């Protein structure tokens, strides 16, 4: 079955609380499991960056929920399309808090779909490559456990 993915950034609403994020994560984990979708959510205190992957119908239904969520505004897609493999197969929704400059480095890098490297700039990581780097350990392997945004 072909896999699809979406990556987006959005602005958190004013006054967002840790408990709001925890609630969203709990709901997302349940919904994503049923939809067959896995992924990650990053937050820098002002902006969300999310990537999720799975079957096209599951990704579409998750995106519709995200699009209608009232916890954020100004949603901007960074990439949408097919992926050859799951990059986050074990996490229905992992989460991490990032420093604003770390999130900015991911978002401001060129997003050419879900490529790891920029084709015209050789070794420079593309936006998706930087997103993956944020989730890898020293060995280059995905970290086995995600850090929870809230509590």
Secondary structure, 3 states (H helix, E strand, C coil): CCEEEEEEEEEECCCCCHHHHHHHHHHHHHHHHHHCCEEEEEECCCEEEEEEEEEHHHHHHHHHHHHHCCCEEEEEEEEEEEECCCCCCCCCCEEEECCHHHHHHHHHCCCCCCCCECHHHCCCECHHHHHHHHCECCCCCECCCCCCCCC
